[in-house]
Amino acid sequence: MGRHSMRSPLILNNETIRHLMMVAFSRKEPETRALRAQVILAYASGTRISTISKCLELNRPRIYRFLDQALGMGVLESLEERRGRS
């Protein structure tokens, strides 16, 4: 049995979940935006980070970065890709 996450849980309302689902499974959205939405949805549903990493074939530091941005900036604001050193 693994450790429990020290990271804060993401609590999403129904409207936010609906928006994330549309972004995550849209063919017209950029790939990075869809990946961010999939990671946020999976984490909010209680999936472990190592499982998300294996299923989406992403490395764990990238998932941590997505989640830190979602927890810090807000879920919908974190979907936008930021260029540079921020």
Secondary structure as the mmCIF struct_conf table of DSSP 4:
data_model
#
loop_
_struct_conf.conf_type_id
_struct_conf.id
_struct_conf.beg_label_comp_id
_struct_conf.beg_label_asym_id
_struct_conf.beg_label_seq_id
_struct_conf.end_label_comp_id
_struct_conf.end_label_asym_id
_struct_conf.end_label_seq_id
HELX_LH_PP_P HELX_LH_PP_P1 ARG A 3 SER A 5
BEND BEND1 ARG A 7 ARG A 7
HELX_LH_PP_P HELX_LH_PP_P2 SER A 8 LEU A 10
HELX_RH_AL_P HELX_RH_AL_P1 ASN A 14 ALA A 24
TURN_TY1_P TURN_TY1_P1 PHE A 25 PHE A 25
BEND BEND2 ARG A 27 GLU A 29
HELX_RH_AL_P HELX_RH_AL_P2 GLU A 31 ALA A 44
TURN_TY1_P TURN_TY1_P2 SER A 45 GLY A 46
HELX_RH_AL_P HELX_RH_AL_P3 ILE A 49 LEU A 56
TURN_TY1_P TURN_TY1_P3 GLU A 57 GLU A 57
HELX_RH_AL_P HELX_RH_AL_P4 ARG A 60 MET A 73
TURN_TY1_P TURN_TY1_P4 VAL A 75 LEU A 76
HELX_RH_3T_P HELX_RH_3T_P1 GLU A 77 LEU A 79
BEND BEND3 GLU A 80 GLU A 80
BEND BEND4 GLY A 84 GLY A 84
#
